[in-house]
Amino acid sequence: GLFFPSRLLLFGIFILPLFVNFLMLQLTEGFNSLELAANLYFVPTEKNAHIKPTNLLIFNDTGSHIEDFIRALRSQKIVPEIAVEENITSLPRYNGAIKVSREGQV
């Protein structure tokens, strides 16, 4: 009489969580193949003739020039403006703001 309930308990505690974990991994396996690409965020240049420009405020905290970055933004119909003050969140007339810094720098 005690053999069958102990097997159910063993199954419920050890085997069932492993089986549920295996099923969840199999179901979510297709989601791992997502890639980040620039076209998810920027409009290709041949399509942006009718798009209104986006104003972007940039705070350059690299200590060097970022002209290549600015040129890439302009080619995407993004109008960048370099901020002269560090508190760029207090300037509300932009569609977005970004702080450009070097790796390892906060």
A tleap script that builds the chain and sets N, CA, C and O, in Angstrom:
source leaprc.protein.ff14SB
mol = sequence {
  NGLY LEU PHE PHE PRO SER ARG LEU LEU LEU
  PHE GLY ILE PHE ILE LEU PRO LEU PHE VAL
  ASN PHE LEU MET LEU GLN LEU THR GLU GLY
  PHE ASN SER LEU GLU LEU ALA ALA ASN LEU
  TYR PHE VAL PRO THR GLU LYS ASN ALA HIE
  ILE LYS PRO THR ASN LEU LEU ILE PHE ASN
  ASP THR GLY SER HIE ILE GLU ASP PHE ILE
  ARG ALA LEU ARG SER GLN LYS ILE VAL PRO
  GLU ILE ALA VAL GLU GLU ASN ILE THR SER
  LEU PRO ARG TYR ASN GLY ALA ILE LYS VAL
  SER ARG GLU GLY GLN CVAL
}
set mol.1.N position { 0.783 -1.186 0.000 }
set mol.1.CA position { 0.000 0.000 0.000 }
set mol.1.C position { 0.838 1.271 0.000 }
set mol.1.O position { 0.371 2.284 -0.519 }
set mol.2.N position { 2.046 1.278 0.550 }
set mol.2.CA position { 2.848 2.495 0.646 }
set mol.2.C position { 3.760 2.666 -0.564 }
set mol.2.O position { 4.302 3.751 -0.770 }
set mol.3.N position { 3.940 1.633 -1.360 }
set mol.3.CA position { 4.860 1.673 -2.497 }
set mol.3.C position { 4.384 2.625 -3.599 }
set mol.3.O position { 5.180 3.400 -4.130 }
set mol.4.N position { 3.095 2.572 -3.946 }
set mol.4.CA position { 2.569 3.417 -5.027 }
set mol.4.C position { 2.578 4.910 -4.673 }
set mol.4.O position { 3.018 5.700 -5.508 }
set mol.5.N position { 2.124 5.350 -3.491 }
set mol.5.CA position { 2.193 6.782 -3.155 }
set mol.5.C position { 3.623 7.320 -3.085 }
set mol.5.O position { 3.862 8.483 -3.410 }
set mol.6.N position { 4.577 6.479 -2.661 }
set mol.6.CA position { 5.961 6.958 -2.594 }
set mol.6.C position { 6.531 7.154 -3.996 }
set mol.6.O position { 7.357 8.042 -4.210 }
set mol.7.N position { 6.096 6.334 -4.948 }
set mol.7.CA position { 6.520 6.531 -6.339 }
set mol.7.C position { 5.930 7.812 -6.913 }
set mol.7.O position { 6.611 8.535 -7.640 }
set mol.8.N position { 4.685 8.097 -6.598 }
set mol.8.CA position { 4.073 9.346 -7.061 }
set mol.8.C position { 4.784 10.550 -6.469 }
set mol.8.O position { 4.994 11.548 -7.158 }
set mol.9.N position { 5.148 10.466 -5.222 }
set mol.9.CA position { 5.880 11.550 -4.576 }
set mol.9.C position { 7.252 11.727 -5.219 }
set mol.9.O position { 7.675 12.857 -5.461 }
set mol.10.N position { 7.945 10.642 -5.495 }
set mol.10.CA position { 9.235 10.695 -6.153 }
set mol.10.C position { 9.098 11.334 -7.546 }
set mol.10.O position { 9.913 12.173 -7.929 }
set mol.11.N position { 8.083 10.938 -8.283 }
set mol.11.CA position { 7.838 11.504 -9.606 }
set mol.11.C position { 7.533 12.998 -9.511 }
set mol.11.O position { 8.057 13.789 -10.296 }
set mol.12.N position { 6.703 13.380 -8.569 }
set mol.12.CA position { 6.303 14.774 -8.423 }
set mol.12.C position { 7.431 15.691 -7.990 }
set mol.12.O position { 7.483 16.850 -8.399 }
set mol.13.N position { 8.322 15.186 -7.177 }
set mol.13.CA position { 9.388 16.038 -6.650 }
set mol.13.C position { 10.589 16.109 -7.590 }
set mol.13.O position { 11.167 17.183 -7.763 }
set mol.14.N position { 10.977 14.992 -8.200 }
set mol.14.CA position { 12.206 14.959 -8.984 }
set mol.14.C position { 11.988 14.930 -10.502 }
set mol.14.O position { 12.642 15.679 -11.228 }
set mol.15.N position { 11.116 14.112 -10.972 }
set mol.15.CA position { 10.975 13.896 -12.404 }
set mol.15.C position { 10.110 14.975 -13.058 }
set mol.15.O position { 10.473 15.481 -14.120 }
set mol.16.N position { 9.011 15.330 -12.471 }
set mol.16.CA position { 8.095 16.303 -13.072 }
set mol.16.C position { 8.747 17.665 -13.313 }
set mol.16.O position { 8.570 18.200 -14.407 }
set mol.17.N position { 9.489 18.272 -12.375 }
set mol.17.CA position { 10.152 19.554 -12.670 }
set mol.17.C position { 11.165 19.457 -13.818 }
set mol.17.O position { 11.285 20.389 -14.613 }
set mol.18.N position { 11.886 18.347 -13.909 }
set mol.18.CA position { 12.822 18.168 -15.020 }
set mol.18.C position { 12.083 18.090 -16.346 }
set mol.18.O position { 12.525 18.658 -17.344 }
set mol.19.N position { 10.967 17.392 -16.356 }
set mol.19.CA position { 10.166 17.265 -17.572 }
set mol.19.C position { 9.584 18.615 -17.992 }
set mol.19.O position { 9.597 18.947 -19.177 }
set mol.20.N position { 9.082 19.386 -17.050 }
set mol.20.CA position { 8.533 20.720 -17.352 }
set mol.20.C position { 9.636 21.642 -17.866 }
set mol.20.O position { 9.417 22.406 -18.806 }
set mol.21.N position { 10.809 21.577 -17.260 }
set mol.21.CA position { 11.950 22.383 -17.712 }
set mol.21.C position { 12.348 22.005 -19.134 }
set mol.21.O position { 12.625 22.884 -19.950 }
set mol.22.N position { 12.380 20.713 -19.439 }
set mol.22.CA position { 12.706 20.242 -20.780 }
set mol.22.C position { 11.677 20.761 -21.795 }
set mol.22.O position { 12.048 21.226 -22.873 }
set mol.23.N position { 10.401 20.683 -21.453 }
set mol.23.CA position { 9.359 21.185 -22.354 }
set mol.23.C position { 9.491 22.683 -22.591 }
set mol.23.O position { 9.335 23.144 -23.722 }
set mol.24.N position { 9.773 23.439 -21.555 }
set mol.24.CA position { 9.917 24.888 -21.703 }
set mol.24.C position { 11.110 25.231 -22.592 }
set mol.24.O position { 11.029 26.153 -23.403 }
set mol.25.N position { 12.199 24.510 -22.451 }
set mol.25.CA position { 13.369 24.748 -23.296 }
set mol.25.C position { 13.063 24.425 -24.756 }
set mol.25.O position { 13.515 25.136 -25.653 }
set mol.26.N position { 12.306 23.365 -25.001 }
set mol.26.CA position { 11.957 23.010 -26.367 }
set mol.26.C position { 11.025 24.044 -26.990 }
set mol.26.O position { 11.146 24.350 -28.177 }
set mol.27.N position { 10.098 24.584 -26.204 }
set mol.27.CA position { 9.152 25.567 -26.722 }
set mol.27.C position { 9.810 26.912 -27.013 }
set mol.27.O position { 9.428 27.598 -27.961 }
set mol.28.N position { 10.783 27.286 -26.214 }
set mol.28.CA position { 11.426 28.597 -26.385 }
set mol.28.C position { 12.680 28.535 -27.229 }
set mol.28.O position { 13.356 29.552 -27.379 }
set mol.29.N position { 13.016 27.394 -27.780 }
set mol.29.CA position { 14.240 27.264 -28.573 }
set mol.29.C position { 14.245 28.179 -29.790 }
set mol.29.O position { 15.305 28.685 -30.161 }
set mol.30.N position { 13.111 28.405 -30.416 }
set mol.30.CA position { 13.018 29.262 -31.591 }
set mol.30.C position { 13.246 30.728 -31.281 }
set mol.30.O position { 13.608 31.491 -32.177 }
set mol.31.N position { 13.048 31.143 -30.049 }
set mol.31.CA position { 13.219 32.547 -29.689 }
set mol.31.C position { 14.694 32.934 -29.560 }
set mol.31.O position { 15.017 34.122 -29.598 }
set mol.32.N position { 15.575 31.980 -29.411 }
set mol.32.CA position { 16.987 32.274 -29.227 }
set mol.32.C position { 17.677 32.714 -30.507 }
set mol.32.O position { 18.814 33.183 -30.463 }
set mol.33.N position { 17.016 32.574 -31.638 }
set mol.33.CA position { 17.656 32.904 -32.901 }
set mol.33.C position { 17.407 34.349 -33.332 }
set mol.33.O position { 17.705 34.701 -34.473 }
set mol.34.N position { 16.879 35.181 -32.464 }
set mol.34.CA position { 16.649 36.577 -32.801 }
set mol.34.C position { 17.972 37.333 -32.839 }
set mol.34.O position { 18.828 37.146 -31.974 }
set mol.35.N position { 18.133 38.185 -33.846 }
set mol.35.CA position { 19.340 38.984 -33.975 }
set mol.35.C position { 19.002 40.456 -33.926 }
set mol.35.O position { 17.938 40.874 -34.384 }
set mol.36.N position { 19.903 41.240 -33.373 }
set mol.36.CA position { 19.756 42.683 -33.406 }
set mol.36.C position { 20.408 43.191 -34.674 }
set mol.36.O position { 21.528 42.808 -35.012 }
set mol.37.N position { 19.702 44.049 -35.365 }
set mol.37.CA position { 20.233 44.615 -36.604 }
set mol.37.C position { 19.864 46.086 -36.662 }
set mol.37.O position { 18.858 46.506 -36.089 }
set mol.38.N position { 20.673 46.861 -37.350 }
set mol.38.CA position { 20.443 48.308 -37.432 }
set mol.38.C position { 19.118 48.627 -38.108 }
set mol.38.O position { 18.504 49.646 -37.792 }
set mol.39.N position { 18.657 47.780 -39.034 }
set mol.39.CA position { 17.407 48.087 -39.719 }
set mol.39.C position { 16.194 47.981 -38.806 }
set mol.39.O position { 15.108 48.420 -39.184 }
set mol.40.N position { 16.348 47.413 -37.619 }
set mol.40.CA position { 15.258 47.411 -36.650 }
set mol.40.C position { 15.066 48.790 -36.024 }
set mol.40.O position { 13.982 49.109 -35.535 }
set mol.41.N position { 16.113 49.600 -36.042 }
set mol.41.CA position { 16.085 50.890 -35.373 }
set mol.41.C position { 16.155 52.071 -36.332 }
set mol.41.O position { 15.655 53.153 -36.023 }
set mol.42.N position { 16.766 51.873 -37.478 }
set mol.42.CA position { 16.944 52.950 -38.442 }
set mol.42.C position { 16.276 52.578 -39.754 }
set mol.42.O position { 16.223 51.404 -40.122 }
set mol.43.N position { 15.774 53.565 -40.445 }
set mol.43.CA position { 15.123 53.360 -41.729 }
set mol.43.C position { 16.194 53.339 -42.811 }
set mol.43.O position { 17.059 54.214 -42.830 }
set mol.44.N position { 16.156 52.351 -43.720 }
set mol.44.CA position { 17.128 52.357 -44.821 }
set mol.44.C position { 17.048 53.648 -45.616 }
set mol.44.O position { 15.969 54.221 -45.768 }
set mol.45.N position { 18.188 54.110 -46.125 }
set mol.45.CA position { 18.268 55.429 -46.758 }
set mol.45.C position { 17.370 55.573 -47.966 }
set mol.45.O position { 16.899 56.681 -48.222 }
set mol.46.N position { 17.097 54.510 -48.737 }
set mol.46.CA position { 16.245 54.658 -49.910 }
set mol.46.C position { 14.772 54.835 -49.538 }
set mol.46.O position { 13.980 55.271 -50.373 }
set mol.47.N position { 14.394 54.507 -48.313 }
set mol.47.CA position { 12.997 54.621 -47.893 }
set mol.47.C position { 12.704 55.898 -47.108 }
set mol.47.O position { 11.540 56.180 -46.820 }
set mol.48.N position { 13.722 56.672 -46.756 }
set mol.48.CA position { 13.487 57.772 -45.826 }
set mol.48.C position { 13.322 59.129 -46.494 }
set mol.48.O position { 13.553 60.154 -45.852 }
set mol.49.N position { 12.938 59.168 -47.741 }
set mol.49.CA position { 12.745 60.456 -48.408 }
set mol.49.C position { 11.509 61.178 -47.871 }
set mol.49.O position { 11.487 62.408 -47.845 }
set mol.50.N position { 10.492 60.450 -47.446 }
set mol.50.CA position { 9.244 61.055 -46.982 }
set mol.50.C position { 9.141 61.137 -45.455 }
set mol.50.O position { 8.126 61.593 -44.928 }
set mol.51.N position { 10.165 60.705 -44.755 }
set mol.51.CA position { 10.116 60.648 -43.295 }
set mol.51.C position { 10.590 61.957 -42.679 }
set mol.51.O position { 11.595 62.538 -43.086 }
set mol.52.N position { 9.834 62.396 -41.688 }
set mol.52.CA position { 10.200 63.605 -40.946 }
set mol.52.C position { 11.468 63.330 -40.124 }
set mol.52.O position { 11.574 62.275 -39.499 }
set mol.53.N position { 12.420 64.257 -40.117 }
set mol.53.CA position { 13.660 64.032 -39.360 }
set mol.53.C position { 13.400 63.883 -37.859 }
set mol.53.O position { 12.458 64.461 -37.315 }
set mol.54.N position { 14.243 63.108 -37.214 }
set mol.54.CA position { 14.185 62.896 -35.773 }
set mol.54.C position { 15.280 63.728 -35.123 }
set mol.54.O position { 16.436 63.674 -35.543 }
set mol.55.N position { 14.925 64.489 -34.107 }
set mol.55.CA position { 15.905 65.286 -33.374 }
set mol.55.C position { 16.481 64.445 -32.243 }
set mol.55.O position { 15.744 63.919 -31.409 }
set mol.56.N position { 17.797 64.325 -32.222 }
set mol.56.CA position { 18.477 63.525 -31.217 }
set mol.56.C position { 19.550 64.366 -30.544 }
set mol.56.O position { 20.415 64.940 -31.206 }
set mol.57.N position { 19.483 64.431 -29.236 }
set mol.57.CA position { 20.479 65.166 -28.457 }
set mol.57.C position { 21.567 64.186 -28.034 }
set mol.57.O position { 21.276 63.106 -27.518 }
set mol.58.N position { 22.819 64.570 -28.255 }
set mol.58.CA position { 23.945 63.683 -27.969 }
set mol.58.C position { 24.894 64.362 -26.994 }
set mol.58.O position { 25.293 65.509 -27.192 }
set mol.59.N position { 25.248 63.640 -25.940 }
set mol.59.CA position { 26.279 64.098 -25.017 }
set mol.59.C position { 27.522 63.251 -25.257 }
set mol.59.O position { 27.528 62.053 -24.973 }
set mol.60.N position { 28.566 63.871 -25.778 }
set mol.60.CA position { 29.810 63.179 -26.096 }
set mol.60.C position { 30.701 63.156 -24.859 }
set mol.60.O position { 31.288 64.171 -24.483 }
set mol.61.N position { 30.795 61.992 -24.236 }
set mol.61.CA position { 31.611 61.827 -23.039 }
set mol.61.C position { 32.854 60.982 -23.324 }
set mol.61.O position { 33.428 60.386 -22.412 }
set mol.62.N position { 33.267 60.934 -24.600 }
set mol.62.CA position { 34.416 60.105 -24.966 }
set mol.62.C position { 35.739 60.850 -24.835 }
set mol.62.O position { 36.791 60.229 -24.689 }
set mol.63.N position { 35.689 62.161 -24.886 }
set mol.63.CA position { 36.916 62.929 -24.881 }
set mol.63.C position { 37.557 63.010 -26.252 }
set mol.63.O position { 38.668 63.523 -26.384 }
set mol.64.N position { 36.874 62.510 -27.281 }
set mol.64.CA position { 37.400 62.555 -28.643 }
set mol.64.C position { 36.267 62.923 -29.603 }
set mol.64.O position { 35.123 63.109 -29.188 }
set mol.65.N position { 36.601 63.025 -30.882 }
set mol.65.CA position { 35.619 63.422 -31.883 }
set mol.65.C position { 34.787 62.218 -32.313 }
set mol.65.O position { 35.289 61.095 -32.366 }
set mol.66.N position { 33.514 62.458 -32.620 }
set mol.66.CA position { 32.613 61.378 -33.041 }
set mol.66.C position { 31.945 61.721 -34.377 }
set mol.66.O position { 30.757 61.457 -34.563 }
set mol.67.N position { 32.703 62.304 -35.299 }
set mol.67.CA position { 32.151 62.737 -36.576 }
set mol.67.C position { 31.572 61.585 -37.401 }
set mol.67.O position { 30.553 61.758 -38.068 }
set mol.68.N position { 32.215 60.404 -37.363 }
set mol.68.CA position { 31.696 59.256 -38.108 }
set mol.68.C position { 30.313 58.856 -37.596 }
set mol.68.O position { 29.422 58.520 -38.377 }
set mol.69.N position { 30.149 58.895 -36.286 }
set mol.69.CA position { 28.860 58.581 -35.679 }
set mol.69.C position { 27.808 59.609 -36.088 }
set mol.69.O position { 26.683 59.244 -36.429 }
set mol.70.N position { 28.163 60.878 -36.056 }
set mol.70.CA position { 27.249 61.952 -36.439 }
set mol.70.C position { 26.856 61.817 -37.912 }
set mol.70.O position { 25.688 61.987 -38.262 }
set mol.71.N position { 27.822 61.513 -38.767 }
set mol.71.CA position { 27.556 61.342 -40.202 }
set mol.71.C position { 26.594 60.170 -40.436 }
set mol.71.O position { 25.695 60.266 -41.271 }
set mol.72.N position { 26.780 59.077 -39.708 }
set mol.72.CA position { 25.892 57.918 -39.838 }
set mol.72.C position { 24.473 58.265 -39.403 }
set mol.72.O position { 23.508 57.800 -40.009 }
set mol.73.N position { 24.342 59.073 -38.365 }
set mol.73.CA position { 23.013 59.494 -37.925 }
set mol.73.C position { 22.336 60.370 -38.972 }
set mol.73.O position { 21.150 60.200 -39.256 }
set mol.74.N position { 23.079 61.296 -39.538 }
set mol.74.CA position { 22.505 62.198 -40.549 }
set mol.74.C position { 22.051 61.432 -41.791 }
set mol.74.O position { 21.066 61.817 -42.420 }
set mol.75.N position { 22.742 60.368 -42.149 }
set mol.75.CA position { 22.339 59.577 -43.310 }
set mol.75.C position { 21.027 58.839 -43.062 }
set mol.75.O position { 20.401 58.358 -44.007 }
set mol.76.N position { 20.608 58.745 -41.803 }
set mol.76.CA position { 19.361 58.086 -41.449 }
set mol.76.C position { 18.240 59.091 -41.166 }
set mol.76.O position { 17.230 58.740 -40.555 }
set mol.77.N position { 18.415 60.330 -41.604 }
set mol.77.CA position { 17.428 61.403 -41.364 }
set mol.77.C position { 17.268 61.692 -39.869 }
set mol.77.O position { 16.181 62.042 -39.411 }
set mol.78.N position { 18.348 61.545 -39.122 }
set mol.78.CA position { 18.366 61.893 -37.707 }
set mol.78.C position { 19.185 63.164 -37.587 }
set mol.78.O position { 20.320 63.232 -38.059 }
set mol.79.N position { 18.597 64.177 -36.947 }
set mol.79.CA position { 19.275 65.462 -36.793 }
set mol.79.C position { 19.935 65.481 -35.416 }
set mol.79.O position { 19.263 65.728 -34.415 }
set mol.80.N position { 21.243 65.225 -35.353 }
set mol.80.CA position { 21.914 65.213 -34.055 }
set mol.80.C position { 22.358 66.612 -33.633 }
set mol.80.O position { 22.744 67.441 -34.456 }
set mol.81.N position { 22.290 66.839 -32.347 }
set mol.81.CA position { 22.817 68.079 -31.777 }
set mol.81.C position { 23.654 67.701 -30.570 }
set mol.81.O position { 23.196 66.980 -29.683 }
set mol.82.N position { 24.882 68.190 -30.544 }
set mol.82.CA position { 25.796 67.869 -29.453 }
set mol.82.C position { 25.460 68.737 -28.246 }
set mol.82.O position { 25.380 69.961 -28.357 }
set mol.83.N position { 25.266 68.110 -27.105 }
set mol.83.CA position { 24.953 68.827 -25.864 }
set mol.83.C position { 26.231 69.363 -25.248 }
set mol.83.O position { 27.275 68.711 -25.286 }
set mol.84.N position { 26.139 70.555 -24.682 }
set mol.84.CA position { 27.300 71.149 -24.023 }
set mol.84.C position { 27.261 70.934 -22.522 }
set mol.84.O position { 28.277 71.115 -21.851 }
set mol.85.N position { 26.121 70.556 -21.982 }
set mol.85.CA position { 26.019 70.304 -20.554 }
set mol.85.C position { 25.773 68.823 -20.323 }
set mol.85.O position { 25.256 68.130 -21.199 }
set mol.86.N position { 26.138 68.343 -19.156 }
set mol.86.CA position { 26.019 66.916 -18.881 }
set mol.86.C position { 24.591 66.494 -18.577 }
set mol.86.O position { 24.221 65.353 -18.857 }
set mol.87.N position { 23.782 67.375 -18.016 }
set mol.87.CA position { 22.407 67.026 -17.675 }
set mol.87.C position { 21.522 67.196 -18.906 }
set mol.87.O position { 20.851 68.218 -19.051 }
set mol.88.N position { 21.518 66.206 -19.787 }
set mol.88.CA position { 20.752 66.315 -21.027 }
set mol.88.C position { 19.286 65.953 -20.836 }
set mol.88.O position { 18.489 66.149 -21.753 }
set mol.89.N position { 18.910 65.434 -19.681 }
set mol.89.CA position { 17.513 65.073 -19.455 }
set mol.89.C position { 16.637 66.294 -19.207 }
set mol.89.O position { 15.412 66.188 -19.272 }
set mol.90.N position { 17.224 67.433 -18.930 }
set mol.90.CA position { 16.432 68.630 -18.645 }
set mol.90.C position { 16.070 69.400 -19.914 }
set mol.90.O position { 15.404 70.432 -19.834 }
set mol.91.N position { 16.488 68.924 -21.064 }
set mol.91.CA position { 16.203 69.605 -22.324 }
set mol.91.C position { 15.101 68.842 -23.074 }
set mol.91.O position { 15.395 67.823 -23.699 }
set mol.92.N position { 13.839 69.305 -23.030 }
set mol.92.CA position { 12.709 68.502 -23.503 }
set mol.92.C position { 12.364 68.583 -24.988 }
set mol.92.O position { 11.413 67.919 -25.401 }
set mol.93.N position { 13.056 69.336 -25.802 }
set mol.93.CA position { 12.604 69.546 -27.171 }
set mol.93.C position { 13.198 68.575 -28.182 }
set mol.93.O position { 13.286 68.891 -29.369 }
set mol.94.N position { 13.605 67.400 -27.724 }
set mol.94.CA position { 14.211 66.404 -28.592 }
set mol.94.C position { 13.406 65.111 -28.547 }
set mol.94.O position { 12.727 64.824 -27.561 }
set mol.95.N position { 13.488 64.331 -29.632 }
set mol.95.CA position { 12.819 63.039 -29.669 }
set mol.95.C position { 13.539 61.994 -28.835 }
set mol.95.O position { 12.948 60.984 -28.453 }
set mol.96.N position { 14.805 62.231 -28.553 }
set mol.96.CA position { 15.588 61.295 -27.765 }
set mol.96.C position { 16.924 61.888 -27.403 }
set mol.96.O position { 17.318 62.937 -27.915 }
set mol.97.N position { 17.618 61.206 -26.514 }
set mol.97.CA position { 18.948 61.652 -26.092 }
set mol.97.C position { 19.817 60.433 -25.882 }
set mol.97.O position { 19.333 59.367 -25.501 }
set mol.98.N position { 21.095 60.594 -26.132 }
set mol.98.CA position { 22.032 59.490 -25.972 }
set mol.98.C position { 23.347 60.036 -25.421 }
set mol.98.O position { 23.790 61.128 -25.778 }
set mol.99.N position { 23.948 59.251 -24.547 }
set mol.99.CA position { 25.265 59.596 -24.017 }
set mol.99.C position { 26.268 58.637 -24.651 }
set mol.99.O position { 26.152 57.422 -24.494 }
set mol.100.N position { 27.243 59.178 -25.359 }
set mol.100.CA position { 28.266 58.368 -26.016 }
set mol.100.C position { 29.489 58.376 -25.126 }
set mol.100.O position { 30.039 59.435 -24.824 }
set mol.101.N position { 29.921 57.183 -24.701 }
set mol.101.CA position { 31.105 57.083 -23.850 }
set mol.101.C position { 31.950 55.900 -24.311 }
set mol.101.O position { 31.511 55.081 -25.119 }
set mol.102.N position { 33.142 55.828 -23.794 }
set mol.102.CA position { 34.050 54.730 -24.128 }
set mol.102.C position { 33.713 53.512 -23.289 }
set mol.102.O position { 33.082 53.627 -22.239 }
set mol.103.N position { 34.138 52.341 -23.757 }
set mol.103.CA position { 33.906 51.102 -23.028 }
set mol.103.C position { 34.593 51.165 -21.669 }
set mol.103.O position { 35.756 51.554 -21.561 }
set mol.104.N position { 33.862 50.780 -20.650 }
set mol.104.CA position { 34.404 50.805 -19.305 }
set mol.104.C position { 34.226 52.140 -18.607 }
set mol.104.O position { 34.535 52.268 -17.422 }
set mol.105.N position { 33.732 53.133 -19.326 }
set mol.105.CA position { 33.517 54.467 -18.769 }
set mol.105.C position { 32.029 54.618 -18.476 }
set mol.105.O position { 31.201 54.222 -19.296 }
set mol.106.N position { 31.679 55.178 -17.337 }
set mol.106.CA position { 30.263 55.345 -16.984 }
set mol.106.C position { 29.756 56.693 -17.399 }
set mol.106.O position { 28.586 57.006 -17.181 }
savepdb mol mol.pdb
quit
